[in-house]
Amino acid sequence: MAGDWLATLGRSLVRPEIFETLLSPAIADLQREAARGVIARARHYVALAAVMFCALARDFRVDLAPAFDAWAVRHVWMRATLWAVGFAGLTGWLGLREGLMVLGPTATSAALMTASLNALTGAFFAAAMTASAFYLVRREASTRSIVAVTFVLFLVALAVAAAIHPIRMAADRELYAIGRSMQSGSASSNALLSVWLGVQADAVEASLARGRDLRSALGVVNGALLGVILARSRRWRVPLTAASFIAAFFVVGMIVMQLEMSLLRGVPSYAFQRWRDVGVTFFVTGMWLLIRRRTPRPPVSPHG
């Protein structure tokens, strides 16, 4: 019967009460008037698409509400913000230190700008998602709520990366120009500077820059998976799990690097390596969740 596949799809996507109040009457109208011809069915399918969108939006709002109530703002998002600021600060400091070590104090302004923007897009949102997923799981939040929060933070991270993209590119190019001038003005070869310039060459390439923005936003998704993994551990096992995850990432990463170097017969580009890191992280988190999918969550009070 016409609309049966839509009913099956709707039941799998939205809550039963939303399906019964929004989608079910529209599907019933379609089935009742399906015999009137192709035009009538097409008109109902268009209407059903709009109703489906409204149902998904209402369901999404219901999923998102528990993650942003008063308790969550105080006990989830304030903590997540502190963790994110701390991790972004550490990442920014390491980036600044690297730039100054290679280029010296003359590049302080450009290195500070680049390190700050990289920390914001590459570390802040990923750390915020990891911490928020951790606390939401401990609060016994539903999987749908965590998925909704991840989707929102992914969009926010992507929007922020797009908004600051011109500033970030200008700072990267300024820093790269300083490095090139130092290399051309040096009588002796500086191996560290040459390696740094090779890495930065991809960062200032316009055709690759948008991929960097997308990688930063995908860090939010990986951060959510990592937060879920960490939340399934207890007390001292949380840092142990984090250390084990990092070790697994490096082991798998080294195996993949060996395979790609043998297949590609050389060292791939910096952009390729960054995409490889994203893929390895997804692989490790996905396999970890599959292995631990039947591990019961620790009993934690919703107020602590």
C-alpha positions as CSV (number, residue, x, y, z in Angstrom):
1,M,0.0,0.0,0.0
2,A,1.2,3.5,-0.8
3,G,3.0,5.1,2.1
4,D,3.9,1.9,3.9
5,W,7.6,2.5,3.4
6,L,7.1,6.0,4.8
7,A,5.4,4.6,7.9
8,T,8.3,2.2,8.5
9,L,10.8,5.0,8.0
10,G,8.9,7.4,10.3
11,R,8.6,4.8,13.1
12,S,12.4,4.2,13.0
13,L,13.3,7.9,13.0
14,V,10.9,9.7,15.4
15,R,9.3,8.9,18.8
16,P,6.1,6.9,18.7
17,E,4.0,9.8,20.1
18,I,5.3,12.2,17.5
19,F,4.7,9.6,14.8
20,E,1.1,9.2,15.9
21,T,0.3,12.9,16.1
22,L,2.1,14.1,13.0
23,L,3.0,11.4,10.5
24,S,0.3,8.8,10.9
25,P,-2.6,11.2,9.9
26,A,-0.7,12.4,6.9
27,I,0.1,8.8,5.8
28,A,-3.5,7.9,6.3
29,D,-4.6,10.7,4.0
30,L,-2.1,9.6,1.3
31,Q,-3.4,6.0,1.5
32,R,-7.0,7.1,1.4
33,E,-6.5,9.3,-1.7
34,A,-3.9,7.2,-3.5
35,A,-6.5,5.9,-6.0
36,R,-7.2,9.4,-7.4
37,G,-4.1,9.3,-9.6
38,V,-0.4,10.2,-9.8
39,I,-1.0,13.9,-9.3
40,A,-2.9,13.4,-6.1
41,R,-0.2,11.0,-4.7
42,A,2.6,13.4,-5.7
43,R,0.8,16.2,-3.9
44,H,0.6,14.1,-0.7
45,Y,4.2,13.0,-1.0
46,V,5.3,16.6,-1.1
47,A,3.1,17.4,2.0
48,L,4.5,14.3,3.7
49,A,8.1,15.5,3.2
50,A,7.2,18.8,4.9
51,V,5.4,16.9,7.8
52,M,8.4,14.5,8.1
53,F,10.8,17.6,8.4
54,C,8.5,19.0,11.1
55,A,8.4,15.7,13.0
56,L,12.2,15.4,12.8
57,A,12.6,18.9,14.1
58,R,10.2,18.4,17.0
59,D,11.9,15.1,17.8
60,F,15.3,16.7,17.7
61,R,14.1,19.4,20.0
62,V,12.8,16.8,22.5
63,D,16.2,15.0,22.3
64,L,18.2,18.2,22.8
65,A,16.2,19.6,25.8
66,P,17.5,17.3,28.5
67,A,21.1,18.1,27.5
68,F,20.6,21.9,28.1
69,D,18.3,22.0,31.2
70,A,19.4,23.9,34.3
71,W,21.1,20.9,35.8
72,A,23.0,20.1,32.6
73,V,24.2,23.7,32.2
74,R,25.6,23.7,35.7
75,H,27.0,20.2,36.0
76,V,27.8,19.3,32.3
77,W,28.5,22.4,30.3
78,M,30.4,24.5,32.9
79,R,32.7,21.5,33.5
80,A,33.0,20.8,29.8
81,T,33.9,24.5,29.1
82,L,36.6,24.4,31.7
83,W,38.1,21.2,30.2
84,A,37.9,22.7,26.7
85,V,39.5,26.0,27.7
86,G,42.3,24.1,29.5
87,F,43.0,21.7,26.6
88,A,42.8,24.5,24.0
89,G,45.2,26.5,26.1
90,L,47.7,23.7,26.3
91,T,47.4,23.0,22.6
92,G,47.8,26.7,21.8
93,W,50.8,27.0,24.0
94,L,52.5,23.9,22.3
95,G,51.7,25.4,18.9
96,L,53.2,28.8,19.8
97,R,56.2,27.1,21.3
98,E,56.8,25.2,18.1
99,G,56.5,28.3,16.0
100,L,58.9,30.3,18.1
101,M,61.4,27.4,18.3
102,V,61.6,27.2,14.5
103,L,61.2,30.9,13.6
104,G,62.4,32.7,16.7
105,P,60.9,35.7,18.5
106,T,60.5,37.8,15.3
107,A,57.4,35.6,14.5
108,T,55.7,36.0,17.9
109,S,52.7,37.9,16.6
110,A,51.9,35.6,13.7
111,A,52.7,32.5,15.7
112,L,50.4,33.5,18.5
113,M,47.5,34.2,16.1
114,T,48.0,30.9,14.3
115,A,48.3,28.9,17.5
116,S,45.2,30.5,19.0
117,L,43.0,29.9,16.0
118,N,44.3,26.3,15.6
119,A,43.6,25.7,19.2
120,L,40.0,27.1,18.9
121,T,39.0,25.1,15.8
122,G,41.1,22.0,16.4
123,A,41.0,21.5,20.2
124,F,38.3,23.5,21.9
125,F,35.2,22.0,20.4
126,A,36.6,18.5,20.3
127,A,37.5,18.7,24.0
128,A,34.1,20.3,24.9
129,M,32.3,17.4,23.2
130,T,34.4,14.8,24.9
131,A,33.8,16.2,28.3
132,S,30.1,16.9,27.7
133,A,29.5,13.4,26.3
134,F,31.3,12.0,29.4
135,Y,29.1,13.8,31.8
136,L,25.9,13.2,29.9
137,V,26.6,9.5,29.8
138,R,27.2,9.5,33.5
139,R,23.9,11.3,33.9
140,E,22.2,8.4,32.0
141,A,21.3,10.6,29.1
142,S,19.8,8.8,26.1
143,T,21.9,8.0,23.0
144,R,19.6,10.2,21.0
145,S,20.4,13.2,23.2
146,I,24.1,12.7,22.9
147,V,23.7,12.3,19.1
148,A,21.7,15.6,19.0
149,V,24.3,17.4,21.0
150,T,27.1,16.1,18.8
151,F,25.3,17.3,15.7
152,V,24.8,20.8,17.2
153,L,28.5,21.1,18.2
154,F,29.6,19.7,14.9
155,L,27.6,22.5,13.1
156,V,28.9,25.1,15.5
157,A,32.5,24.0,15.0
158,L,32.1,24.0,11.2
159,A,30.5,27.5,11.3
160,V,33.3,28.9,13.5
161,A,35.9,27.4,11.3
162,A,34.3,28.9,8.2
163,A,33.9,32.3,9.9
164,I,37.6,32.6,10.9
165,H,38.9,30.9,7.8
166,P,40.2,34.1,6.1
167,I,41.9,35.3,9.3
168,R,43.4,31.9,9.8
169,M,44.7,31.7,6.2
170,A,46.2,35.2,6.5
171,A,48.0,34.3,9.7
172,D,49.3,31.0,8.3
173,R,50.6,32.7,5.1
174,E,52.3,35.4,7.1
175,L,54.0,32.8,9.2
176,Y,54.9,30.8,6.1
177,A,56.4,33.9,4.5
178,I,58.6,34.5,7.5
179,G,59.9,30.9,7.3
180,R,60.6,31.2,3.6
181,S,62.5,34.5,4.1
182,M,64.6,32.9,6.8
183,Q,65.4,29.9,4.6
184,S,66.4,32.1,1.6
185,G,68.4,34.4,3.8
186,S,70.3,31.6,5.6
187,A,73.7,30.5,4.3
188,S,73.5,27.1,5.8
189,S,70.7,24.5,5.5
190,N,68.3,24.3,8.5
191,A,66.7,20.9,8.5
192,L,64.1,21.7,11.1
193,L,63.0,24.8,9.2
194,S,62.8,22.8,6.0
195,V,60.6,20.2,7.6
196,W,58.4,22.9,9.2
197,L,58.0,24.6,5.8
198,G,57.0,21.3,4.2
199,V,54.2,20.9,6.8
200,Q,53.1,24.6,6.4
201,A,53.0,24.4,2.6
202,D,49.8,22.3,2.8
203,A,48.3,24.6,5.5
204,V,48.6,27.7,3.2
205,E,47.3,25.8,0.1
206,A,43.8,27.2,-0.6
207,S,42.5,24.0,-2.2
208,L,43.4,22.1,1.0
209,A,42.3,24.6,3.6
210,R,38.6,23.8,3.6
211,G,39.5,20.2,4.3
212,R,41.3,21.3,7.4
213,D,38.1,23.1,8.5
214,L,36.1,19.9,8.0
215,R,38.7,17.8,9.9
216,S,38.4,20.2,12.8
217,A,34.6,19.7,12.9
218,L,34.9,15.9,12.6
219,G,37.0,16.1,15.7
220,V,33.7,16.8,17.5
221,V,32.3,13.5,16.4
222,N,35.4,11.7,17.5
223,G,35.3,13.6,20.8
224,A,31.8,12.4,21.4
225,L,32.8,8.7,20.8
226,L,35.8,9.2,23.1
227,G,33.6,10.7,25.8
228,V,31.3,7.7,25.7
229,I,34.3,5.4,26.0
230,L,35.7,7.2,29.0
231,A,32.3,7.4,30.7
232,R,32.1,3.6,30.8
233,S,35.1,3.4,33.1
234,R,35.2,4.1,36.8
235,R,37.4,6.4,38.9
236,W,41.1,5.6,38.3
237,R,40.2,3.5,35.3
238,V,39.2,6.7,33.4
239,P,42.8,8.0,33.0
240,L,43.9,4.4,32.4
241,T,41.4,4.1,29.6
242,A,42.5,7.4,28.1
243,A,46.1,6.3,28.2
244,S,45.2,2.9,26.6
245,F,43.2,4.7,23.9
246,I,46.2,6.9,23.1
247,A,48.5,3.9,23.0
248,A,46.0,2.0,20.6
249,F,45.8,5.1,18.4
250,F,49.6,5.2,18.0
251,V,49.9,1.5,17.4
252,V,47.3,1.5,14.7
253,G,48.7,4.7,13.3
254,M,52.2,3.2,13.0
255,I,50.8,0.1,11.3
256,V,48.8,2.3,8.8
257,M,51.9,4.5,8.2
258,Q,54.0,1.5,7.4
259,L,51.4,0.2,4.9
260,E,50.9,3.6,3.2
261,M,54.7,4.2,2.9
262,S,55.1,0.7,1.2
263,L,52.1,1.3,-1.0
264,L,52.8,4.9,-1.9
265,R,56.5,4.5,-2.0
266,G,57.3,7.6,0.0
267,V,56.0,9.9,2.7
268,P,52.5,11.2,1.8
269,S,51.5,14.9,2.0
270,Y,50.8,16.6,5.3
271,A,47.1,16.9,4.4
272,F,46.9,13.2,3.6
273,Q,48.5,12.4,7.0
274,R,45.9,14.5,8.8
275,W,43.1,12.7,7.1
276,R,44.7,9.4,7.9
277,D,44.8,10.5,11.6
278,V,41.1,11.2,11.4
279,G,40.4,7.8,9.9
280,V,42.6,6.0,12.4
281,T,40.8,7.8,15.3
282,F,37.4,6.8,14.0
283,F,38.6,3.2,13.5
284,V,40.0,3.0,17.1
285,T,36.9,4.6,18.7
286,G,34.6,2.5,16.6
287,M,36.3,-0.8,17.4
288,W,36.6,0.1,21.1
289,L,32.9,0.8,21.3
290,L,32.1,-2.5,19.5
291,I,34.3,-4.5,21.9
292,R,32.8,-2.7,24.9
293,R,29.2,-2.5,23.7
294,R,28.0,-5.1,26.3
295,T,29.9,-3.6,29.2
296,P,27.4,-2.2,31.7
297,R,27.7,1.5,32.6
298,P,28.8,2.3,36.1
299,P,25.9,3.2,38.5
300,V,26.2,6.9,39.0
301,S,23.7,9.1,40.7
302,P,22.0,11.6,38.3
303,H,23.0,14.4,40.8
304,G,26.7,13.6,41.1
